Every structure is written in C-alpha cells, then in structure tokens.
Amino acid sequence: MGGRLRFFLPFWESLTSDVFILDAIQGVKIDFTSEVEQNFVPKQISCSRDVKLKIDSTIDKFICTGIIEEVNHCLVNI
C-alpha cells in the first residue's frame, strides 16, 4: 500500500544514513512556485456497468486507505 514506507523508518535508518533516502522515506514534499491548477475539464469516458463498478470500488478503496483523497472540482478564472 502506498505511503507505508514512513512506518518503517527505523529499519531504513539501519540500512543507510543517506539523508536524501531517509527524507524520501518520510514523504517527499514538492515546493511549487505557484498554486497548481488543472486548466482543462476532463472528457467524459464511457464504459460498461461492470467496469464502472470496478473503478468505483477501487476509488473507494483508495480513499478509505488514504492513498488518494477526494477534492472539490471548481473552475477558477484568472
């Protein structure tokens, strides 16, 4: 499962003292110079009911385990 490496930091510290690796294990933070925007509206994709149920189930599982998080969509005019 994604994001679990940080729970094993003591093990990683026993393997290496490399600051870059240990920082990455704890979670990489990206400093953006400006707010990140999605400047397009995704196209609607059609698929069978079975595929949609599998996709929805996977998304729900990812949300419950904290791999992804739900956000609100909004359009911002600059």
C-alpha positions in Angstrom: 0.0 0.0 0.0 1.2 3.5 -0.8 2.6 5.7 1.8 3.6 3.0 4.3 7.3 3.4 4.0 7.4 6.0 6.7 6.2 3.5 9.2 9.5 1.5 8.6 11.9 4.4 9.1 13.9 2.7 11.9 14.5 -0.2 9.6 15.7 2.1 6.8 17.9 4.0 9.2 19.6 0.7 10.0 20.3 0.3 6.3 21.5 3.8 5.3 22.4 7.2 6.7 21.8 8.8 3.3 19.7 12.0 4.1 18.1 12.1 0.7 16.8 8.5 1.0 15.6 8.9 4.6 13.8 12.1 3.7 12.2 10.4 0.7 11.0 7.5 3.0 9.3 10.0 5.3 7.5 11.6 2.3 8.7 13.9 -0.5 7.3 17.4 -0.3 7.3 19.4 -3.6 7.5 23.2 -3.2 5.7 24.7 -6.1 6.4 28.3 -7.1 2.7 28.9 -7.7 -0.6 27.2 -7.0 -1.1 24.1 -9.1 -4.1 24.3 -11.4 -5.9 22.0 -13.8 -6.8 24.2 -16.6 -9.0 21.8 -18.6 -12.2 19.9 -18.0 -11.6 16.1 -18.3 -13.6 14.4 -21.1 -16.4 12.1 -20.1 -15.4 8.4 -20.6 -17.9 5.8 -21.3 -17.5 2.2 -20.2 -19.6 -0.8 -19.3 -21.5 -1.0 -16.0 -19.2 -3.8 -14.7 -16.1 -1.7 -15.5 -17.7 1.4 -13.8 -18.4 -0.7 -10.7 -14.8 -1.9 -10.5 -13.5 1.6 -11.0 -15.8 3.0 -8.3 -14.8 0.1 -5.9 -11.1 0.8 -6.5 -11.5 4.5 -5.9 -13.5 3.9 -2.7 -10.7 1.5 -1.5 -8.0 4.1 -2.3 -10.0 6.8 -0.4 -10.5 4.6 2.6 -6.8 3.6 2.8 -5.6 7.2 2.3 -3.9 6.6 -1.0 -6.0 9.4 -2.5 -8.3 12.0 -1.1 -11.5 13.5 -2.5 -11.4 17.1 -3.6 -14.0 19.5 -4.8 -13.8 20.5 -8.5 -14.0 24.2 -9.2 -13.3 26.4 -12.2 -11.1 29.5 -11.5 -10.9 32.3 -14.0 -7.6 34.1 -13.8 
